[in-house]
Amino acid sequence: MTDKLSRLLNADNDAKRYFVTLPQYVREAIANHADKIDDVKSMRIYAESFMRDDSFRGA
């Protein structure tokens, strides 16, 4: 996990609560794209996108 994502999760309780509820494959995808995650809103957008796209699950 990058420093940017770690800082967000440490500083924003809503972001942390949301992140831990996500499936493992989505958390991994977010961590791989952490440089694009600036806030909980962008995290939600990426998470929803990853969950719609079966290729992230290896399907």
CORZI-V282125 format. One record per residue. N is the residue number from 1. RES is the residue in one letter. OMEGA is omega in whole degrees, -180 to 180 (NA if undefined). Layout:
n:N res:RES omega:OMEGA
n:N res:RES omega:OMEGA
//
This chain:
n:1 res:M omega:-178
n:2 res:T omega:178
n:3 res:D omega:-178
n:4 res:K omega:179
n:5 res:L omega:178
n:6 res:S omega:179
n:7 res:R omega:179
n:8 res:L omega:-178
n:9 res:L omega:178
n:10 res:N omega:-175
n:11 res:A omega:-172
n:12 res:D omega:-178
n:13 res:N omega:178
n:14 res:D omega:179
n:15 res:A omega:-179
n:16 res:K omega:179
n:17 res:R omega:180
n:18 res:Y omega:-177
n:19 res:F omega:-176
n:20 res:V omega:178
n:21 res:T omega:-176
n:22 res:L omega:174
n:23 res:P omega:-177
n:24 res:Q omega:-178
n:25 res:Y omega:178
n:26 res:V omega:177
n:27 res:R omega:179
n:28 res:E omega:179
n:29 res:A omega:178
n:30 res:I omega:179
n:31 res:A omega:179
n:32 res:N omega:180
n:33 res:H omega:-173
n:34 res:A omega:-180
n:35 res:D omega:180
n:36 res:K omega:-178
n:37 res:I omega:-178
n:38 res:D omega:-176
n:39 res:D omega:-177
n:40 res:V omega:179
n:41 res:K omega:180
n:42 res:S omega:176
n:43 res:M omega:179
n:44 res:R omega:179
n:45 res:I omega:179
n:46 res:Y omega:-179
n:47 res:A omega:179
n:48 res:E omega:178
n:49 res:S omega:-180
n:50 res:F omega:-179
n:51 res:M omega:177
n:52 res:R omega:-174
n:53 res:D omega:-178
n:54 res:D omega:-177
n:55 res:S omega:178
n:56 res:F omega:178
n:57 res:R omega:-177
n:58 res:G omega:-179
n:59 res:A omega:NA
//
